[in-house]
Amino acid sequence: MIEVFLYGGLKKIVEQCNPNASAIMLCEYVEGEHFEEMLRRLGLNLDVVGDCYINNAPANPDNVLHAHDIIELNQRAL
């Protein structure tokens, strides 16, 4: 599993979340999947996300994900 923390308007992806808290979503780990591919699987693309981190390091679209990674997704500032 991969743990995804969603912030700002991206929290709407997770139903029934507290509007004043961050949302956490567990995603299935897919071997060899890149960060950008995971975003597409979640229905997102690089146009809507701002700063993103994988295990506290800035994320790049071509980063390969690993089981038990922690991902933080922030909404792009409008």
N, C-alpha and C positions, 0 to 999 in steps of 0.2 A: 504494500500500500504506500501511497504518497500522501502526505498531509499538506493541504493547500489552505493558506490563510488569505481571506478576501477582505479588502478594505474599500471604503467609499461606496460608490454605486455598484461595484462588482458584487457586493453582498447579496444583491437580489437573486443571484444564482442559487443561493441556499434558501429554501423555503423555511418559514417560521423562525427566522433568526431575530434576535433582539436588535432593534434599529440603532441602539447606542453601543453595541459591542462589535468586535470583529467576528466574522463568520469563519468557521473551520469546516472544510470538506475533505473527506477521505476519497481518494481516487485510486482506481486499480492501477497497479504498476504494469507497464507494457515494456518488455525487454527491448532495448535498443531505441526506444522512443526519444525524440528530441523535444526540447522545451516548446518550440513553436507547434509541433504536432500535438502536444498535450493541450495547448491553448485551443487549437481548433477542435479537439475532442470535447472541450468544455463549452464550445460555441463562441469562443473569443478569438480575437486576432490582435496583432501587434498595434493596430490603430487605436484600440480602446484601452490598452493597458499602459500604465506609466512605468514607474520604477518597479522592477521585479527582482526577486532574490531567490537563489537556491542555496540552502544551508548557509544563509547570511552573506553570500557572495553575489555580486551583481550577475543577473542572468543574461545569457546570450541566446538568440533563437536556435543556434545549433548545438547547445549544451545537451549531452546525452544524460537522461535521467536514470536514477538508480532507485532500487527499493529503499523505502524509509527516508527518502529525501523530504525536506521541508521547504515548501515553496510559498513565497509571499507575493501576492499580486495587488498592486495599487492601481486605481483608476487614473487614466491620463487626465491631467488638469485641462479644463475647458477654456 
